[in-house]
């Protein structure tokens, strides 16, 4: 585990460089009109200097995170600003000032309006034509005394680019809205079910209902904890009593058959009031998982439609499952009693689940402890961590923490909320300070370099900017390769493919990415290879300036959601699909499945 040192802070440095680039871009918007009006060498040199500064920052970002983090900056934004500004600074004519000012503003426009990499050549060409038009209009206006020449033609020529951009983006979104997220094929999602020809080993009913300001499963929030063993057939009947917007159940982290995944409009229709739906699946590995509605998850998970799902492993000790959750209008809470009695010398397994939208910093104080599992995946060679070590728990993520109960108290705390264990159950919280930052990239042992060929490789760029989603234009921190759901192209794979995905975040906000139906292995972060235990996860928190390389085997046919588990980001459009060849869906979404 890394605590301290320059490598630990590389992601933070990348974030600083991205924010610095955004600052220079905004300064460009201030300097550009002044340079256009004054046409003086001083302001044109300032415009060129801002472009040179952005070039230097892009170089620093590439050194720390690779070309994927800066491709649009180096191929479009910086050249578009730098070349005309350098020309104008050397030859400060009024036309040169107009063109360079327009070029600087356009370079910022392409920062604020991310685009697919395949569009880079067209964008450069279109921008060059717009700048040429600005130049022609500037020359013509300078030579003419006519009243028409004094009209704002240069502004109109410059505005041609953003207007055309928004029209094309709107058309791309409209075209994406009608697709079924999968091609025509011999297999339909509703055929990819769990076993139908055997009696269930675990059978339960979840009844979704309103209870005051909360939504409940079986009258409680969180809903009842469901437990099973590997190989057992689980049957859950979902009943919707009176939740008007509909309900589904998604089994977060469990690699269920596609029809059991609980995504409205993709794997099933939402269950309306008075209706029911049956889920049947066989878990294939032990671990801590959870379930939650995937219909209007932005509001209804927050209100209480979630619960724990545990696939048991042998453990002779005390277990406790704790959600870190933010109820509407409240601060972060930890579910269950704040104090619990545990005899000294007993082993404790604390199952931590983050059901809130934001990453949560969980800190354990009072004893040394181990991270035994991440997202239901055992950690090999787990070593003791110092008291006070902070665990960043991604939205939707899980940590299993184990320790032997000492004679004193042990506290798990997050954002002012805490759970304390003590031999008599009466002790208050103990200090949780003094530790470092847990890093799963280097924790444990047994990781081996990735080997072999990949049949599919995909790159995902996460951005802030203007985008269309379901007919709405907005500025969001939710774009994937310049697009929002449903216009984000699916990742198409064939069964058996070995798949590599690189995820680069140029966004100013953290994004916990969750792939349904599969777990992924982290290969590297910002070029640093994973050296601890093999890091398997289903919910990967990607912070500003970070570039992750992950891999998985496409061994679970279907059409699967791949999305940010911050439900607000998902509702904004940060969703795409992993679609297997030959699989189609009969369901159609008239709204975001978030």
Secondary structure as GFF3:
##gff-version 3
##sequence-region A 1 594
A	DSSP	three_ten_helix	7	9	.	.	.	ID=ss1
A	DSSP	alpha_helix	10	38	.	.	.	ID=ss2
A	DSSP	alpha_helix	41	65	.	.	.	ID=ss3
A	DSSP	three_ten_helix	67	69	.	.	.	ID=ss4
A	DSSP	alpha_helix	71	72	.	.	.	ID=ss5
A	DSSP	pi_helix	73	77	.	.	.	ID=ss6
A	DSSP	alpha_helix	78	90	.	.	.	ID=ss7
A	DSSP	alpha_helix	94	112	.	.	.	ID=ss8
A	DSSP	three_ten_helix	117	119	.	.	.	ID=ss9
A	DSSP	alpha_helix	120	143	.	.	.	ID=ss10
A	DSSP	three_ten_helix	147	150	.	.	.	ID=ss11
A	DSSP	alpha_helix	153	176	.	.	.	ID=ss12
A	DSSP	beta_strand	187	188	.	.	.	ID=ss13
A	DSSP	three_ten_helix	189	191	.	.	.	ID=ss14
A	DSSP	beta_strand	202	211	.	.	.	ID=ss15
A	DSSP	beta_strand	214	217	.	.	.	ID=ss16
A	DSSP	beta_strand	226	228	.	.	.	ID=ss17
A	DSSP	beta_strand	233	240	.	.	.	ID=ss18
A	DSSP	beta_strand	250	252	.	.	.	ID=ss19
A	DSSP	three_ten_helix	258	260	.	.	.	ID=ss20
A	DSSP	beta_strand	276	282	.	.	.	ID=ss21
A	DSSP	beta_strand	287	292	.	.	.	ID=ss22
A	DSSP	alpha_helix	297	300	.	.	.	ID=ss23
A	DSSP	beta_strand	306	311	.	.	.	ID=ss24
A	DSSP	beta_strand	318	326	.	.	.	ID=ss25
A	DSSP	beta_strand	332	334	.	.	.	ID=ss26
A	DSSP	beta_strand	339	341	.	.	.	ID=ss27
A	DSSP	beta_strand	347	354	.	.	.	ID=ss28
A	DSSP	beta_strand	360	365	.	.	.	ID=ss29
A	DSSP	beta_strand	370	374	.	.	.	ID=ss30
A	DSSP	beta_strand	377	378	.	.	.	ID=ss31
A	DSSP	beta_strand	390	393	.	.	.	ID=ss32
A	DSSP	beta_strand	398	404	.	.	.	ID=ss33
A	DSSP	beta_strand	410	414	.	.	.	ID=ss34
A	DSSP	beta_strand	417	422	.	.	.	ID=ss35
A	DSSP	beta_strand	456	469	.	.	.	ID=ss36
A	DSSP	beta_strand	472	480	.	.	.	ID=ss37
A	DSSP	beta_strand	491	493	.	.	.	ID=ss38
A	DSSP	beta_strand	498	505	.	.	.	ID=ss39
A	DSSP	beta_strand	511	515	.	.	.	ID=ss40
A	DSSP	beta_strand	520	525	.	.	.	ID=ss41
A	DSSP	beta_strand	528	529	.	.	.	ID=ss42
A	DSSP	beta_strand	536	537	.	.	.	ID=ss43
A	DSSP	beta_strand	539	542	.	.	.	ID=ss44
A	DSSP	beta_strand	547	553	.	.	.	ID=ss45
A	DSSP	beta_strand	559	564	.	.	.	ID=ss46
A	DSSP	alpha_helix	567	572	.	.	.	ID=ss47
A	DSSP	beta_strand	575	580	.	.	.	ID=ss48
A	DSSP	beta_strand	583	584	.	.	.	ID=ss49
###
